[in-house]
Amino acid sequence: MEFAGRMQFPLLRPLVIVALETGMRRGEMLSLKQSCVDLAQRVVHLTETKNGDSRDVPLSGHAVAALKDAMSKSSGDERVFPMTGSTVRAAFDRLRLQTRTPDLRFHDLRHEAISRLFEKGLNIIEVASICGHRELKMLKRYTHPRVSELARRLDVRPEPGHAHIS
């Protein structure tokens, strides 16, 4: 992607992928150190989070590939994404203009990621532990289940051995 005229911004794509795959906040990703990324175990250890608690974030295959890509481009910096929040904002604004999505904000990627985690079948406790939410009230603000998916799940029969009323 071309950024600010002649400057390249090669880390925006992996940053967006990691955001969508993990639900991590922009600040968490920008402060992430390579030493806290365990690609073999597919986990990231966050030490600097918004609520002050450290947490481990599991990684999908797509997130692992994006992190490998980012770390190969980070020019020897200890941070996986060596850039500032304002740099990300400017690059994302340019992307929004190019894709004609003027209302999309970087933080919306977190909303989408959390909704996707629920769509994958993870429960509230699992999603909260991945995303770092302490309260269900906050987690609900980020969750936008698709009604068509909920309707489909209503027709799923329980597996043998699970309690059900006949």
N, C-alpha and C positions, 0 to 999 in steps of 0.2 A: 504494500500500500504506500502510495506517495503521501508525504506529510509536509506541510509548510513549504510548498513549492518544490524544492529539490531534495529535501531531507527525507530519508527513508525511515519508516517506523515498523521494524520487523517484529517487535514484541507484542503488538496489539492483538494479532490473531491468537497466539497462545494464551494471552491474558484473558481474552473473551472466552475461549474454550474452557480454561480452568474455572472461570467464574460460573459458567453455565453447568459445568460438571460437578462442582463442589459446593456452590452456594457461599463461598468465602467472600468476605467483604473486600473492597478495593484496598483499604489500608492493610489488611491482613496479608494480601498478596504482595503488596509493595514492600512490606517489611520482612517477607519470607526469605530466610537464608538457605543456601544450598545445603548446608549441613543439617538442616531440619527436614530435608526431603529424602525419604527412603523409597526409591523406585522399586527395589526388589520386593519389599513388603507392601508396596502400594499404599503408603501413608505419608502424610505431612504432619509434622508436629508444630503447632502454632504456639508461640510463647507470648506474642503481643496481640491481644484481642481487645475488642471494644469494651467488653465487660470485665476485663482484667484476669480472667481465668484462662489458663492454657488448655488446649484441647488437641486431640488427634483427629485428623480428617482422612477418611478412606478415599482412595483414588480409583476411578474407573480407568479402563484401558485408554480411553480418549484423553483423560486428564494426564495420565502417565506420558503419553506421546507428546502432548502439548508442553509439559514441564521439561521433557528431554530437549525439545526444540528450543524452548526459552533458555535453558541452561547452556546450550551450545552457542547461543548468541549473546550471552551476558558479558563477554569480553573480560573474563577473569574476575569480575565483581563477585563478592560473596552473596549478594542478593540475587535471587532468581530473576526478578524484574527490576533492574536498576534504573528507575525513573521516578519522577515526582508525580503527585496527584494532579497537578496542573498540566503536566505533559500528557497524562492519560486523558484528562478532560478535553484538551485541545484535539488530540488524535481522535477521540470518540466523537466529538462534535463534527469533525470532518467526515467521519464515517457515516454519521447520521444524515448529513447533507447529501452525500453520495448515494445513500440507499433510500433517500426520501422518507425517513422516519423521524420527523422533527420532534416528536413527543417522547422518544425513547431516551431514557437516562441509563447511565452505567449501572446504577443501583437496581434497575428493573431486571437485570440479569440475575440478581439474587432471588427476586420473586419467582422468576421462571425456574431457576434451579430447584428451589424448594418445592414448587408444584410438581416438577418432574420426579423428585425423590418420592413423593407420595404416590405418584402414578406408577412408579416401579414397585409399589407394594410395601414400602417401609412404613413402620408405625410411628406414632407421634414421638415416642421416646427416642427412637433411632434418628429421626430427622432433627430433633432438638439437639441431640449430642453432636451431630455432624455440623450443624449450623451455629451452635453456640447459644441457642435461646434458653433462657431460664424459665420463662413464663409462657403458658399456652396462649395467653392473650396476644402476645407479640407474634408468636408463630402463626396464629390465625390471620394476622394482617398480611403475611407473605404467601398464604396458601390460596390458590385459585383452582380448585378441582374442576375438571371438565365434566359437565353433567352427563354427556354421552358415555364417558368412562364409568361414572357411578351407576348409570342404568345398566351397562353391560355387566358390571360386577354383581348387581342384584340377581342376575340369572345364573351365576356360578354356583354349582352344587358343592356342598361341603365334601371333603375327602372322607373316605371310610375311616371310622374310628373317631371322628370329631363329633361332639355332642350336637344333636339337632332334634327338633320336635317334629314328629310326623303327624 
